[in-house]
Each structure stands twice: as C-alpha cells, then as structure tokens.
Amino acid sequence: MLAIEALTRRFGDFTAVDRVDLTIPTGQMVAVIGRSGAGKSTLLRMIDRLIEPSEGRIRFEDRDITALKGASLRHWRRDCAMVFQQFALVDRLDVLTNVLMGRLDHTPVWRSLLKLWTGDDKAIALSALELFDIGSLAANRAGALSGGQQQRVAIARALVQEPRMILADEPIASLDPRNTQLVMDALLRVNRDFGITVLTNLHSIELAKRYCDRLIGMKAGRIVFDGTPAELTDAAVTELYGLEAADVIEIPSAADPTPDEIRAAWDAARAREPV
C-alpha cells in the first residue's frame, strides 16, 4: 500500500502540490485528473523521488520513501517504475536493448556495460514485447517506431523491472486515438494480469472513467475529488476544470464499452487462457 501524508512541493513562492494526503491499496488502477498545472505530474515525480518534496512523507508498506538514498533509492525506482509522456527510449538502440535496460537493477554493472545480457534476461524482455504484440519489432531501431509502439516498448521496459507499482505520466498525451487505446489496453493488462498498481495522469475524462477503478481530481495542488468513475458527475468535472469542462467531457458513442464491460472482458479472456 502507498501512503502519502501532507505531501507538499514548492517552487519559490509557488506551491505546486499542497499538503496532499492519499492512500492507494495494492492492485488499484488509478487516474489523476485535473487541469494543466494542477500538480499531477509533480505528484507522480515526487512519488518516484525525481522531485524532492518540500514537506510531508511518502510510505510504501514498511519503507519511508522520502528517507531513501543511494542503493535503497535505486531499488525503490526499480519497484516503482516510471513511464513518461516522451517515452524516454534511446532512439539509436534496438527495441530489445531498450527493454533490457529495465533489467539493470537485476544485473551486475560490468555485465550491463558490456551488453552481456543473460539468456533469462533476453527471454523476459522478449516475453514482455510479445505481451504487447510488438515482439516482431525487437531488432528494429527504437527511433523508427511510431509513437504508440514506442510507448508500448516503454511499458514493456517498466514491466521487466518487476515493479510493484507503475507511474505513467501523461502516457497518451501525444498519441492518436488508435495508439491511445493500445497503450491504455497495455496498462490495463499490466494491472489486471500482474496485479501491479498503476497510477496515471490523464487528460481525457472518458478514458479515465473507462479504464480506471478510481479517480483522483486535483486543483491548484490539492485533491478535491476522490471516488469511483460513477461518482464523477458533470458538476464535479466543472469544479475541477472550470471553463475548460466542456473540452474534457466527451460524449461516448453507443458502441463504447463501459468500465465494467472492459474489466469483464479482461476477466473472461484470462479465464480462457490455458494454465
């Protein structure tokens, strides 16, 4: 379980995150929503310790994350994998090598520097690529892939870290609708099949409601909504987004599946897979 207590981040006179209290049980898929500048990305980056909190504490089970340094902090970043909006791949390297970078904390430094990956590491990386239907791209240069393919490679790299949690910071912001669905399906699969907690920032209200168990609404650095997709009314969206509310409230078509239908489909698919 992740527990955040009075977490605050100031940049000079500006408070980006203001005394946030939040508890996320293991295995939830949670979306953080709100206007640009609400503090969503700062919150995620503090959890991964890419940004240092000004005040407050982050705990994960029996670890005080805010106190970690050195090797202990590296181990936390292995357990709490980060997926970025701009993919953070090495364009000139092939896809398989990019995914293998997620094994660095499981591999001696000398072996990784010489690219002497074990057969087990390669098998784990290839399995992750196959899981997201991009195994055939393993030998391709990462920079030659589409945005959606690169983001799925980034998710595969996060998965081979063997994390307890994945933080996805605006993972679909630059993607077209088809690749958006593929990436959100990939995150849902990580959550449903492996029980990994997923905490993601999303601009699309409908995608957040469709894919996530819980929504956290932020405004001016504070949490002003915390509930299920069904509890997020148009009035709550208007409170979060103000004049921008009409831009983020999408009208789903009759063919769009509901959140319960998506989760039921995943459960049915898992039940049909051979043991």
C-alpha positions as CSV (number, residue, x, y, z in Angstrom):
1,M,0.0,0.0,0.0
2,L,1.2,3.5,-0.9
3,A,0.5,6.2,1.8
4,I,1.1,9.9,1.2
5,E,1.0,12.2,4.2
6,A,0.8,16.0,3.9
7,L,3.0,15.9,0.8
8,T,4.0,19.4,-0.4
9,R,6.2,20.8,-3.1
10,R,7.1,24.5,-3.5
11,F,8.9,26.2,-6.3
12,G,9.9,29.5,-4.9
13,D,6.6,31.2,-3.9
14,F,4.5,28.8,-6.0
15,T,3.0,25.7,-4.3
16,A,2.6,23.0,-6.9
17,V,1.4,20.3,-4.5
18,D,-0.3,21.4,-1.3
19,R,-0.4,19.0,1.7
20,V,-1.8,16.0,-0.2
21,D,-3.0,13.0,1.8
22,L,-3.6,9.9,-0.2
23,T,-3.7,6.1,0.3
24,I,-3.6,3.7,-2.6
25,P,-4.1,0.0,-1.9
26,T,-2.1,-2.5,-3.9
27,G,-3.6,-3.6,-7.2
28,Q,-5.7,-0.5,-7.9
29,M,-5.6,1.3,-11.3
30,V,-5.9,5.0,-10.5
31,A,-6.1,8.1,-12.7
32,V,-5.1,11.5,-11.6
33,I,-7.1,14.1,-13.4
34,G,-7.3,17.9,-13.5
35,R,-6.3,21.0,-15.5
36,S,-2.7,21.6,-16.7
37,G,-0.7,23.0,-13.8
38,A,-2.9,21.3,-11.1
39,G,0.1,19.4,-9.7
40,K,-0.5,16.0,-11.3
41,S,3.0,15.4,-12.8
42,T,4.7,16.9,-9.8
43,L,2.9,14.5,-7.5
44,L,3.9,11.4,-9.6
45,R,7.5,12.6,-9.8
46,M,7.7,13.1,-6.1
47,I,6.5,9.6,-5.5
48,D,9.3,8.3,-7.7
49,R,11.7,10.8,-6.0
50,L,12.6,12.5,-9.3
51,I,11.4,15.7,-7.5
52,E,12.2,16.1,-3.8
53,P,9.2,17.0,-1.5
54,S,9.4,20.3,0.4
55,E,7.4,18.7,3.2
56,G,5.5,15.5,4.0
57,R,6.2,11.9,3.8
58,I,5.7,9.0,1.3
59,R,5.5,5.5,2.6
60,F,5.2,2.2,0.8
61,E,4.4,-0.7,3.1
62,D,7.2,-0.6,5.6
63,R,9.5,1.8,3.8
64,D,9.8,5.5,4.3
65,I,10.4,6.5,0.6
66,T,11.2,10.1,1.5
67,A,14.2,9.0,3.5
68,L,15.8,6.7,0.9
69,K,19.3,7.4,-0.5
70,G,21.8,5.7,-2.7
71,A,21.2,2.0,-3.4
72,S,17.9,2.0,-1.4
73,L,16.6,4.8,-3.7
74,R,17.7,2.9,-6.8
75,H,15.8,-0.2,-5.5
76,W,12.7,2.0,-5.0
77,R,12.9,3.2,-8.6
78,R,13.0,-0.4,-9.7
79,D,9.9,-1.2,-7.6
80,C,8.2,2.0,-8.7
81,A,8.7,2.1,-12.5
82,M,8.1,5.3,-14.4
83,V,6.5,5.7,-17.9
84,F,7.0,9.1,-19.4
85,Q,5.0,11.1,-22.0
86,Q,8.0,11.3,-24.3
87,F,8.9,7.6,-24.0
88,A,12.5,8.1,-22.7
89,L,13.9,5.5,-25.1
90,V,17.4,5.5,-26.7
91,D,16.4,6.0,-30.3
92,R,19.7,4.6,-31.8
93,L,19.4,1.3,-29.9
94,D,17.2,-1.6,-30.9
95,V,13.9,-2.3,-29.2
96,L,15.1,-5.3,-27.3
97,T,18.1,-3.5,-25.8
98,N,15.8,-0.6,-24.7
99,V,13.6,-3.1,-22.9
100,L,16.6,-4.8,-21.4
101,M,17.5,-1.5,-19.7
102,G,14.7,-2.3,-17.3
103,R,16.8,-5.2,-16.0
104,L,19.7,-3.0,-15.0
105,D,18.9,-3.3,-11.3
106,H,18.9,-7.1,-11.6
107,T,22.2,-7.2,-13.5
108,P,25.9,-6.6,-12.4
109,V,27.2,-3.3,-13.7
110,W,30.1,-4.9,-15.6
111,R,27.7,-7.2,-17.4
112,S,25.3,-4.5,-18.5
113,L,28.1,-2.2,-19.7
114,L,29.4,-5.0,-21.9
115,K,25.8,-5.8,-23.0
116,L,26.3,-9.4,-21.8
117,W,22.7,-10.0,-21.0
118,T,21.8,-13.4,-19.8
119,G,19.5,-15.8,-21.7
120,D,16.9,-15.4,-18.9
121,D,17.0,-11.5,-19.2
122,K,16.5,-11.7,-23.0
123,A,13.7,-14.2,-22.6
124,I,12.0,-11.9,-20.1
125,A,12.3,-8.9,-22.4
126,L,11.0,-10.8,-25.4
127,S,8.1,-12.1,-23.4
128,A,7.2,-8.5,-22.4
129,L,7.3,-7.4,-26.0
130,E,5.1,-10.3,-27.1
131,L,2.7,-9.5,-24.4
132,F,2.0,-6.1,-26.1
133,D,2.1,-7.5,-29.6
134,I,5.4,-5.9,-30.6
135,G,7.7,-8.9,-30.4
136,S,8.4,-8.7,-34.1
137,L,9.9,-5.3,-33.6
138,A,12.7,-6.5,-31.2
139,A,15.5,-5.9,-33.7
140,N,14.2,-2.5,-35.0
141,R,15.8,0.8,-34.0
142,A,13.6,2.4,-31.4
143,G,13.6,5.8,-33.1
144,A,12.0,4.3,-36.2
145,L,8.8,3.2,-34.4
146,S,5.5,5.0,-34.2
147,G,4.6,6.9,-31.0
148,G,2.2,4.2,-29.9
149,Q,4.8,1.5,-30.5
150,Q,7.4,3.4,-28.6
151,Q,5.1,3.9,-25.6
152,R,4.4,0.1,-25.5
153,V,8.1,-0.5,-25.6
154,A,8.4,1.8,-22.6
155,I,5.7,-0.1,-20.8
156,A,7.5,-3.4,-21.6
157,R,10.7,-1.9,-20.2
158,A,8.8,-0.9,-17.0
159,L,7.3,-4.4,-16.7
160,V,10.7,-6.2,-16.9
161,Q,11.8,-4.2,-13.9
162,E,9.4,-6.5,-11.9
163,P,7.9,-3.4,-10.3
164,R,5.3,-3.2,-7.5
165,M,3.9,0.0,-9.0
166,I,3.9,1.8,-12.3
167,L,3.6,5.6,-12.5
168,A,2.5,6.7,-16.0
169,D,2.9,10.5,-16.5
170,E,0.6,11.6,-19.4
171,P,1.4,8.3,-21.3
172,I,-1.1,9.1,-24.2
173,A,-0.8,12.9,-24.5
174,S,0.8,12.8,-27.9
175,L,-0.9,9.8,-29.4
176,D,-3.7,9.3,-32.0
177,P,-6.9,7.5,-30.9
178,R,-5.9,4.1,-32.1
179,N,-2.5,4.2,-30.3
180,T,-4.2,5.7,-27.3
181,Q,-6.3,2.6,-27.0
182,L,-3.4,0.3,-27.5
183,V,-1.4,2.0,-24.8
184,M,-4.3,2.1,-22.3
185,D,-5.0,-1.5,-23.0
186,A,-1.3,-2.3,-22.3
187,L,-1.5,-0.5,-18.9
188,L,-4.8,-2.2,-18.1
189,R,-3.2,-5.6,-18.9
190,V,-0.3,-4.9,-16.6
191,N,-2.8,-4.1,-13.8
192,R,-5.2,-6.9,-14.4
193,D,-2.8,-9.7,-15.3
194,F,0.0,-9.0,-12.9
195,G,-1.8,-7.2,-10.0
196,I,0.6,-4.2,-10.4
197,T,-0.7,-0.9,-9.0
198,V,-1.0,1.7,-11.8
199,L,-1.2,5.4,-11.1
200,T,-1.5,7.5,-14.2
201,N,-2.2,11.1,-15.2
202,L,-4.8,11.5,-17.9
203,H,-6.4,14.5,-19.6
204,S,-9.3,12.5,-21.1
205,I,-12.1,12.1,-18.5
206,E,-13.8,9.4,-20.5
207,L,-10.6,7.3,-20.8
208,A,-10.0,7.7,-17.1
209,K,-13.6,6.6,-16.3
210,R,-13.4,3.7,-18.8
211,Y,-10.1,2.2,-17.7
212,C,-9.6,3.1,-14.0
213,D,-11.1,1.8,-10.8
214,R,-10.6,5.2,-9.0
215,L,-10.2,8.8,-10.0
216,I,-8.2,11.4,-8.1
217,G,-9.1,15.0,-9.0
218,M,-6.5,17.8,-8.4
219,K,-7.0,21.5,-8.5
220,A,-4.3,24.1,-7.5
221,G,-2.2,21.4,-6.0
222,R,-4.9,19.9,-3.8
223,I,-7.1,16.8,-4.0
224,V,-10.7,18.0,-4.5
225,F,-12.2,14.7,-5.7
226,D,-11.5,11.1,-4.8
227,G,-14.0,8.4,-5.9
228,T,-15.1,5.9,-8.5
229,P,-15.8,6.7,-12.1
230,A,-19.6,6.6,-11.4
231,E,-19.2,9.2,-8.7
232,L,-17.6,11.7,-11.0
233,T,-20.6,13.8,-12.1
234,D,-20.6,16.6,-14.6
235,A,-20.8,19.0,-11.6
236,A,-17.6,17.6,-10.2
237,V,-15.9,17.9,-13.6
238,T,-16.9,21.5,-13.8
239,E,-15.5,22.2,-10.3
240,L,-12.2,20.6,-11.4
241,Y,-11.9,22.2,-14.9
242,G,-14.0,25.4,-14.7
243,L,-14.4,26.9,-18.2
244,E,-12.5,24.0,-19.7
245,A,-15.0,21.5,-18.6
246,A,-16.8,21.3,-21.9
247,D,-13.5,20.4,-23.6
248,V,-12.8,17.4,-21.4
249,I,-16.4,16.0,-21.1
250,E,-16.7,13.7,-24.1
251,I,-20.0,12.1,-25.1
252,P,-19.4,8.4,-25.6
253,S,-21.0,6.6,-28.5
254,A,-23.4,3.7,-28.0
255,A,-20.6,1.4,-29.2
256,D,-18.1,2.5,-26.5
257,P,-17.8,-0.2,-23.7
258,T,-18.4,0.8,-20.1
259,P,-15.7,0.4,-17.5
260,D,-17.4,-2.7,-16.1
261,E,-17.7,-4.2,-19.6
262,I,-13.9,-3.7,-20.2
263,R,-13.0,-5.3,-16.9
264,A,-15.4,-8.2,-17.5
265,A,-13.9,-8.8,-20.9
266,W,-10.4,-8.9,-19.4
267,D,-11.5,-11.4,-16.8
268,A,-13.2,-13.6,-19.4
269,A,-10.1,-13.6,-21.6
270,R,-7.9,-14.6,-18.6
271,A,-10.3,-17.4,-17.7
272,R,-10.0,-18.8,-21.3
273,E,-6.2,-18.8,-21.2
274,P,-4.5,-22.2,-20.6
275,V,-3.0,-22.8,-17.2
